[in-house]
């Protein structure tokens, strides 16, 4: 009589557990505050990030690694290398690294990062502060080293933004042009 209830239960179905590529927040959401509201309409930002992250040219490679210390989740380093599979002199291998510090692990909209590359811009500094209680944010993008400054954007951009559930408005200016 006790054997009926002690019969072996079916084993659970087989499944493959795959860890996420990167933890929260996704890479596309980490720089969302630096984009204008117009660029976020109709999924433009999501589509651009989709193509930048997953679409590669034929016969090219791309690799990305993220280093994040366990004892300090406020900082991380993302290194990327991309280039042609068969090295041709006219096509160069592009390598870059981004060092990022954000004050709150759960808030990706307040950060400072440094971007270094062997392509233009060589050194780029970006900073952003967002106060969700008030809905106000400010940001700055400053190309510190460029090979050639052609337009006024090459000297830096600063901006302010207000966002609520009903309204999103902002302004950008180029103070050093």
N, C-alpha and C positions, 0 to 999 in steps of 0.2 A: 504494500500500500504506500509506503514512503518512497518507493522507487519512482512513482509517477511524477512527483514534484521535484525530485532530484535529478531528473533527466537533463542531460547537457543542453544548454540553450544554443541556438544557432550562432555561429560566429558573426561578428559585425561585418558589414560589407567592406571590401577592400577600397581604400582611397589613397590618393597621393596628396600629401600635405606639402605645399610649396610656400615658403615664406615670401612676404611681399618684397618687391624689388627695392623699394625705399620705404621708410616708415613715414608716419604722418608729419607734416603735411606733404602732399605730392609736390614734385618739383615745380609744376606749372602754377600751383597756388602760392608758392613762396614769393613770387615777384608780382603778384596780381595788383598790389597797391601802386606799383610803378606804371601801370597801364592806364590810359584814359578810359572813361566810361564808354566812349564810342567804340573802342577796340574790343570791349567785352560784349557788345550787342551781337545778337544772332550767332553766338558761339565762335566768334572770330578768334579769340584767344585760345579757346579749347582746340580748335582746328589747327591753329599754328603750332601749338605745343604737341599735338598728336603727330603732325608731320615732322617736326624737329626731332621728336623722341624716337619715332618708329620707322620713318621712311628714309632709306639710304639710296644713294645713287648706285647704279650698277657698277660692279667691280671696285667698290670702295668698302672700307671697313670703318667701324666706329666702336670705341670702347669707353666705358665710364665707370669710375670707381668712387665710392663715397666712404670717407673715413670719419667716424664719429666716436670720440672717446666715451667709454661707459661712465666714467666718473664725472664728466661735464657735458651734458647733452645740449648746452647752449652754443657750442661751436661745432663746426664741421668743415670738411675739406672735400671738394668734388674735383676730380681730375678727369679730363677727357682728352683722348687722342683719336684723330680721324685722318684718313688719307686714302690714296689709291692702293689697291692690292699689288699691282705691278708698278713699282716706283718709276715715274717718268720725271725728267728734270723740270718740265713746265708745270707739273702738279706737285704741290708741296704738302708735306705732312703737317697738320695743324695740331698743336698741343696747347691746352689751357688748364688753368686751375682757378678755383674759386674758393676763397676762405670766407666763411660767414659766421657772424656772431648775432644771436638774437636774444633779447633780454628775457623773454618768456617762452618756454618750450611749446606751450599751447597756442601762442599768438605769433603766426608767421609774418605779421604785418609790421612789426617793429624790429628792425635789424640794421646791421652795417655789414657790407661785404666788399672784398677786394677781389678783382678779377684780373688775372695775369695771363697773357697769351703771346705766342710768337707771331700772331697776325694782328691786324688793327682791330680794336684798340689794344695797345700793348699793356697798358695799366689803366684800369677803370675802377673808380670807387663809387659805390651806391649806398645810400642811406635812406631810411624811411622810419617815420614814427606815426603811429595811429592810436587814437584814443577812442575805443569803442563806446565808452560811456557817453561821450559828446558827439561821436560820429565824425570827428575832424582828424585829418591826417596831413602830413607834409612829407615831401620826398625830394631827393636830389640825386642826379646822375652826373658825375664829373669824370670825363676822360682825362686822366693825369698825363699819360704819354700816348701820343699819336704820331704816326709817320708823317701825316699831312693833314692839316686842318683846313677844310674846304668850306664847310657851311657853318652857320652860327650854332647849330646843335653840337658841333665838335668842341665847343668851349664849355658846355655844361647846360643842364636843364634843372630847374627847380619848379616845384609845384605844390599846390594846396588842393585838398579834396574834402568835400563834405558828403557823407552818405547816410541815408536812412532807408527805411523800408519803402518810402514813397518817392524819394528824391535822391539823385546822385548828381552832384555838380562839382566842377573843379576848374582850375586854371593852371597853366604852365607858363613859365617865362624863362628867358635866356639872359641871365644877368651879366654875363661876361662877353657878350657879342659886340 
